């Protein structure tokens, strides 16, 4: 037998591995364009969060229909990967269904489970396509999804459907060939779902069936390898990044804003409080707040690469619901787009971050961030614990402290607070006046 | 507080009144109601009076970290000076800021929201409700404030307080973790909303009115303002009232 198929398989496999390696290195570099931040406290709680939220899909189940359809695809993805292992061994050793003789009737059971899952994926993906393109579910058709994001979403679903059809056709033709007594093929004790396809193929000659079987096999394995590379360009990255994303997610109360210790020293000095730190001030004081992706934490950038643009955040955002420009999903997409732009810039030998553009201004406008009520609905809604609010608040800090560009009414509020220690203009000495009424009542 | 400290007293709790509780005409009534309850049950408490300053929450959310920390550090100095241990406040924004954000600046206190404190008093049998009061069997809906609910996971205390009143608690579709903001958080209270097709408080008020409740209960000064404005906007102010939890309790206690 010719060694050519093995060689071709090996080359394709190695090429895919190489491209994936390059892509992962690129993504890693882009994520670390964000500021260094050590996040490794409470490891037990972090593992638990990851198990519950990423592996256990806990937050998905706030919306039961998509959660169920998604669960089917998710379980299928994990289980069918076991079959891919067989594909790879078969490809390298030029064997066929190498596990069949080893596992005996268990193999048939496993194959039937895989076929059931393949059908489940098919049904779910068709349902998802209908939700997007026919029912036009609100959160899946909002303006920020025009163009590539919408195409990306549909492509993912179509690719998955085609891959599943390939598996089923492969099994169907394989079993017809085996039943006809071709010794290369292993007759199993019945594969239910693919047997439904038999009528399509039964009239064909052995030669055509072998061609279809082989074509489907190659199509499936090359398809999977190509898809894994495609994922690195797509919103579909969440299938891997959901795990680190939940592990590194915020464990503090959601209402707590991160402190800025660099401000505390100055405040203490202004108030005449001796500061504990006697060391020299840092040579270069960084920006206050965030203007671009390198001002954000790397966790914020990883959040952006993990986002699968489901829009649950935006559909719960009070500002978005009432027609304001803010969409938390768009904030995440903008961070990713900017990181991609800077990354490509750097790889092309261009100045990267110093390209005259920035996240704030060129991607996200003040009108968007000014509309946020910091209500944490978006954070609560995200099935993988992405935190758009953290980014919005860091951008606001830049606008307030570096640009003095906050809305006039906020400036007035600041002024009141500076002069009378209240956001409203009242004399601090009147703070206790509410008690007058009680005192009067007591006298009576 | 200054007085009590001078007399060598150390009260059980510091009641953090907050700016709205001190200056907002409507919320002053809430402060008064809560203080009446405290007096009635004999809780020893103090307020900072003119020594209290804004916690800095709106400044921080609007991006002005300097101003926030100026406020925070000054307040912490005052509170640490009086050796404050336990703080109760009727404002979820003050609650969140003092509880979660002051520790990083050297202010460590046990902080409870007044809904939690009222629940404590009810559970301890210190507040005895008539049960058959004005609100018995009436439909009341509770609006979750973001800084109490999602921000700090306090969902049940205010509901327990309402249940103690023997009212029929009706929930809005978006409640607890899915509660819709009144529109005032994140310093929005202090500016006009950005352009859109509706105000957030109207959206929320419509939802509250749809429950058929005769009163909307809140636990936050900003929510109280926003919901009251919303009800007025819908011309329902004669049928539907917006109350803070402590007002409902004080009414039932007949004080």
Interface residues (C-beta under 8 A of the other chain):
Chain A: X62 X252 X253 X254 X255 X256 X257 X259 X260 X261 X263 X264 X266 X267 X268 X270 X271 X273 X288 X289 X316 X318 X319 X321 X322 X323 X324 X325 X326 X367 X370 X371 X372 X373 X374 X375 X376 X377 X379 X380 X393 X396 X397 X398 X399 X400 X401 X406 X407 X409 X410 X412 X413 X414 X417 X418 X421 X422 X423 X424 X426 X428 X429 X430 X431 X432 X433 X434 X435 X437 X438
Chain B: X17 X19 X21 X22 X23 X24 X28 X31 X32 X35 X36 X47 X49 X50 X52 X53 X54 X56 X58 X59 X60 X61 X62 X63 X64 X65 X66 X67 X69 X70 X71 X73 X74 X77 X96 X99 X100 X101 X104 X105 X146 X147 X150 X151 X152 X153 X177 X178 X179 X180 X181 X183 X184 X185 X186 X187 X188 X189 X190 X191 X192 X193 X194 X195 X196 X197 X198 X199 X200 X202 X203 X204
